[in-house]
Amino acid sequence: MAMTLNASKAYTQVVMISAVIVYYMTFVTGGVSSVLMDRSLRQDTCGKSTHMWKYAVLNTIFAALTLFTYISFPGGGEGARARALMISILHLGLGTWGFLLRTSLPDCLAVIHDHYSHIHFFFVVCLWHNLVFFVLYVSHELYLGERLGGDLTLIPEVRKHDSAVDFSYQAQEQHAAQKAAALYNSSNDSPSPHTLKSSTSSVSDVPPLLKGGGGGGGGGDGSPKIMKDYAVLQTTDITHTSTAFTSNDPRLPPQRGL
């Protein structure tokens, strides 16, 4: 049963993708053809007042870019939403322009219909194209996309992934909560600074020679005397070394006396 539903869904997507691509290719082809066949409209008086030739050119370019981004634009994320919003705004602007052109200049439209039938027919198609797709895009962003559980404004992406992996928002939120709980538990299980200080304070930095209790004279076990002799020997060695280095190195400037 699940395989049948998946197959029917795949067939529906293929039919929808094919219909969208064929429609946009037909629209762009018709726009290019009408613009080329009635290019003399640019020198006509009604053509200059209505700018219908420019309107047809802009709609053709816009449809070509929409088809290109529909196929190549990456799906998901805010980029897809920004693309849908931009297309909706452009459809609204071009549709409003065509509607005002039709209601404000009926005489010129009648002349264009009689002498430039190709571009007039494409003008009517552009008018309905912009208004219908504006409603579809707005409905998709507000309701249809969430209702259908997918993005219909872009071509579906084919990916291979493990069927056991859950990509839903609920699974991602659950994974993030588990990770935060694990980090919180690990921070509570770590030793306190007082414990670390107590454990490290037991280790002495005194050389091994000074740790033991020798049998020499001095204070009880001989440790004070050994420490004193070791300090005197170390100071004497440092003094002799610095004096020899100062007097024998010819690169150093002469030392000032006290």
Residue, then its C-alpha position, 0 to 999 in steps of 0.5 A: m500500500a505504501m509503495t503504491l502511494n509513493a509511486s502515485k506521488a512520484y507520477t504526480q510530481v513528474v506530470m506536474i514538473s513536465a506541465v510547468i516546463v512545457y508551459y513556460m517553454t511555450f510561453v517564452t517561445g510565443g513571446v519571442s515570436s510575437v516580439l519579432m513579428d510585431r517589432s514595428l509596433r515600436q514606431d507606431t503612435c499607439g505602440k509608443s503610448t502603451h509600451m506594449w512591446k516593452y511589456a511583452v519583452l519584459n514578460t518573456i525575459f521574466a518567464a525565462l528566468t523563472l523557468f531557469t531558477y525553477i530547474s537550477f535553484p537549490g530547494g529548501g531554506e530561506g533562499a527558496r522563500a525569497r525567490a517565491l516572494m520576488i516572483s510574486i511581487l513581479h507577477l503583481g507588478l506586471g499584472t497591475w501594469g497590464f490591467l491598467l493598460r487595458t482599462s486606460l487605453p482602449d482605443c489604442l488597444a483596438v488599433i493594436h488588435d487590428h494591426y498587430s494581432h500577434i503581440h495583442f494576443f500575447f498581451v492578453v496571455c501575459l495579463w492572465h499569466n501574471l494574475v493567476f500565478f500571483v494568486l498561486y504563489v501567494s496561496h502556496e506560501l500562505y497555505l498550500g505549501e504547508r498543507l501539501g508538505g512540500d515546495l511546489t515552486l521548485i523542482p524536486e531534488v532526488r537524493k539518497h539517504d538512509s530510510a532509518v534517519d528521520f529528517s523531521y523537525q520533531a526529530q531534530e528538536q529531540h536530538a538537540a534536547q538530548k545533546a544539551a542534556a548530555l552536556y549538562n550532565s557531563s558538566n555536573d560530573s566534572p570535579s570541582p576546583h577545590t578537589l582539583k586544588s587539593s589533588t594537585s597540592s600534594v605534589s611538590d615541586v622540590p627536586p627528588l634530592l630534597k624530598g627524602g630525609g637524609g642522615g646528615g646533620g642539621g635540623g632533625d632529619g637533615s632536610p634543612k641543611i640539604m636544602k640550604d647547601y643546595a641553594v648555596l651551590q645553585t647560587t654559586d654556579i649561576t654566579h660563576t657562569s654569568t661572570a665567565f660568560t661576561s668576561n670571555d665573550p668579546r661581542l659584549p660591550p664592557q660592563r659598567g662598574l658599581 
